[in-house]
Amino acid sequence: MGRRLRVASYNIHRWAGVRGGRQYEPERASAVVNELDADVLALQEVLRPFNGDDPLRQLAQDLGFHLAFVVTRLHKRGELGNAVLSRWPLSGALTIDLSFGRLERRAALAVRVGDEEQSLQVAATHLALVDRTRARQVRHLLDHPHLVDGPAVLLGDMNAWRPTKASRALDDHFRDRHHNANWPASYPSVRPVLALDRLYARGAQVVALETHTSEAARRGSDHLPIIGTLEIDERDAEGA
């Protein structure tokens, strides 16, 4: 797997492009993912239609990547959830239930990337809109074994549109592992001003982090993807 890898997070907006609504344009977000040249990707708001069309599976096949998916709720057109795609094998996938509020069904997908010689724990999520619920979700994630032992990365749409208890807890917990304190704005894609999408690591250093701002990315979703370069610490690189 190597000590250095590229990890990305992208809210694909149900394959609806930047316009949303009833639009269904999976080729747009798929093209953006291809531009990223990432080793590991976390996708949010992934729609898997009831009609048998499965752009997520097609995307994984086109990339030659391994795939894991968790359903967070049912949409009128299909299952909606989070996905992880990886250049390397995935194992031990599990769902971390984060549905603490009554109105929002939320979850994280936790999965191991790599093998017994070298691996990285990945937790991909889409946190709640409500501040109090989001704070509970963060506490639950930070205590979870997938983010306590060995190299790990937490990434996704954190809905961190302003400083809150949840965002401060994440920033404080992972502060020493991030290259700086400035999060790149990723929303809205046409003129980003909010840093909703974030990437945190332990047992690894985030040495670079940016939004992907191609013309295709501005049209592929209402979010821009973020992509980071990780360096896994030598002391944690083996036997994780």
C-alpha positions in Angstrom: 0.0 0.0 0.0 2.9 2.4 0.7 3.3 5.1 3.3 2.0 7.9 1.2 -1.5 7.8 -0.4 -4.2 10.2 -1.7 -7.5 10.1 0.0 -10.6 12.0 -1.1 -14.1 12.8 0.1 -17.0 13.8 -2.2 -20.7 14.5 -1.5 -22.2 13.5 -4.9 -25.7 14.9 -4.3 -27.6 11.8 -5.3 -26.0 11.9 -8.8 -28.2 15.0 -9.4 -25.4 17.4 -10.5 -25.2 21.0 -9.2 -28.9 21.6 -10.0 -30.3 18.9 -7.7 -34.0 18.2 -7.7 -35.1 15.4 -10.0 -31.9 15.6 -12.1 -30.1 12.3 -12.6 -26.7 12.7 -14.1 -24.4 10.1 -12.7 -21.9 10.6 -15.5 -21.0 14.0 -14.1 -19.9 13.0 -10.6 -18.3 9.9 -12.0 -16.2 12.0 -14.3 -15.1 14.1 -11.4 -14.1 11.0 -9.4 -11.9 9.9 -12.3 -10.2 13.3 -12.3 -9.1 12.9 -8.6 -6.7 10.0 -9.1 -7.3 9.1 -5.5 -6.3 5.8 -3.8 -9.2 5.8 -1.4 -12.5 7.7 -1.8 -15.4 8.3 0.6 -18.7 9.3 -1.1 -21.8 10.7 0.5 -25.4 10.9 -0.6 -24.9 7.9 -2.9 -28.1 6.9 -4.5 -28.5 3.3 -5.6 -31.8 3.3 -7.6 -34.5 0.6 -7.1 -34.7 0.2 -10.9 -31.5 -1.8 -11.0 -29.3 1.0 -12.4 -26.2 1.2 -10.2 -23.7 3.9 -11.2 -21.8 3.3 -7.9 -21.0 -0.3 -8.9 -20.2 0.8 -12.5 -17.8 3.5 -11.1 -16.0 1.0 -9.0 -15.7 -1.4 -11.9 -14.4 1.3 -14.2 -11.8 2.3 -11.7 -10.9 -1.3 -10.9 -11.5 -0.4 -7.2 -12.9 -2.4 -4.3 -16.3 -1.1 -2.9 -18.1 -1.0 0.4 -21.5 0.7 1.0 -23.9 1.3 3.9 -27.5 2.4 3.6 -28.4 5.4 5.8 -32.0 5.8 4.6 -34.4 5.1 1.8 -35.0 7.7 -0.8 -38.1 7.6 -3.0 -35.9 6.5 -5.9 -33.6 4.1 -4.1 -31.2 3.5 -1.2 -29.2 6.4 0.0 -25.9 6.1 1.9 -22.2 6.3 2.2 -19.5 4.4 0.2 -15.8 3.8 0.3 -13.9 2.9 -2.9 -10.3 1.7 -2.6 -7.4 0.7 -4.8 -6.6 -2.0 -2.2 -8.8 -4.7 -0.7 -11.4 -3.8 1.9 -12.4 -5.9 4.9 -14.3 -5.8 8.1 -16.9 -3.3 6.9 -19.4 -2.3 9.6 -22.1 0.3 10.1 -21.7 2.8 13.0 -25.2 4.0 13.8 -25.3 7.8 14.3 -29.1 8.3 14.3 -29.3 10.1 17.6 -31.9 12.6 16.4 -35.5 11.8 15.6 -35.6 13.5 12.2 -32.3 12.4 10.5 -31.1 8.8 9.8 -27.3 9.0 9.9 -24.5 6.4 9.9 -20.8 6.0 9.3 -19.2 3.3 7.2 -16.0 1.9 8.9 -13.8 -0.4 6.9 -10.2 -1.6 6.8 -8.1 -0.8 3.7 -5.1 -3.0 3.0 -3.9 -6.3 4.4 -2.3 -7.8 7.6 1.1 -6.3 6.7 -0.2 -2.8 6.3 -3.6 -1.3 6.7 -5.6 1.9 7.3 -8.9 2.1 9.1 -11.3 4.4 7.2 -14.5 5.9 8.6 -16.7 7.7 6.1 -19.7 9.7 7.3 -22.2 12.5 6.6 -23.0 14.2 9.9 -26.3 15.7 11.0 -27.5 19.3 10.4 -28.6 19.8 14.0 -25.7 21.0 16.2 -26.6 19.0 19.3 -27.0 15.8 17.4 -23.7 16.4 15.5 -21.9 16.8 18.8 -23.2 13.4 20.0 -22.2 11.8 16.7 -18.6 13.1 17.0 -18.2 11.9 20.5 -19.4 8.4 19.5 -17.0 8.4 16.5 -14.0 9.5 18.5 -14.6 6.7 21.0 -15.0 4.0 18.4 -12.3 1.3 18.1 -11.8 2.1 14.4 -10.5 5.5 15.3 -8.6 4.6 18.5 -6.1 1.9 17.4 -3.7 2.1 14.5 -3.6 4.4 11.5 -7.0 5.8 10.7 -8.8 8.5 8.7 -12.2 10.0 9.3 -13.6 11.9 6.4 -16.9 13.1 4.9 -19.5 15.8 4.9 -19.2 17.2 8.5 -21.8 19.9 7.9 -19.3 22.2 9.7 -20.6 25.5 8.3 -19.7 27.4 11.4 -17.6 26.6 14.6 -19.6 24.4 16.9 -18.9 22.0 19.7 -18.7 19.1 17.2 -16.2 20.8 14.9 -14.1 22.1 17.8 -13.9 18.5 19.2 -12.7 17.2 15.9 -10.2 19.9 15.4 -8.8 19.6 18.9 -8.6 15.8 18.8 -6.7 15.7 15.5 -4.9 19.1 15.6 -1.4 17.7 15.7 -2.0 15.6 12.6 -3.2 18.2 10.2 -0.9 20.3 8.0 -2.6 23.6 9.1 -5.7 25.0 10.7 -7.3 26.2 7.5 -10.0 24.1 5.9 -10.6 24.5 2.2 -14.1 25.7 1.3 -16.1 23.1 -0.6 -19.7 24.4 -0.7 -21.4 25.5 -2.8 -19.5 24.1 -5.7 -20.1 27.1 -8.0 -18.7 29.6 -5.5 -17.4 27.8 -2.4 -17.4 29.7 0.9 -18.1 26.9 3.5 -15.7 24.1 4.5 -18.4 21.4 5.1 -16.2 18.5 3.9 -13.2 17.5 6.0 -10.5 14.9 6.5 -8.9 13.9 9.8 -6.2 11.4 10.5 -4.5 9.6 13.4 -1.3 7.6 13.0 -0.8 9.5 9.8 0.1 13.0 8.8 -2.1 15.1 6.5 0.7 16.8 4.5 -1.6 18.4 1.9 -5.3 19.1 1.6 -7.3 21.0 -1.1 -10.5 21.1 -3.0 -10.7 19.9 -6.5 -11.9 22.9 -8.5 -12.2 21.7 -12.1 -15.0 22.9 -14.3 -16.5 19.4 -14.2 -16.4 19.5 -10.4 -18.3 22.7 -10.3 -21.1 21.0 -12.2 -20.9 17.5 -10.9 -22.5 18.2 -7.5 -23.4 21.0 -5.1 -20.2 20.1 -3.2 -16.6 20.1 -4.4 -14.5 17.1 -3.6 -11.6 17.5 -1.1 -8.5 15.5 -1.6 -5.6 15.0 0.9 -2.2 13.4 0.9 -1.5 11.2 3.9 1.8 9.9 5.2 1.4 7.0 7.5 3.7 7.1 10.5 6.5 4.6 10.3 5.9 3.3 13.8 2.3 2.6 12.9 2.8 1.5 9.3 3.1 -2.2 9.9 1.0 -4.6 11.8 -1.9 -2.2 12.3 
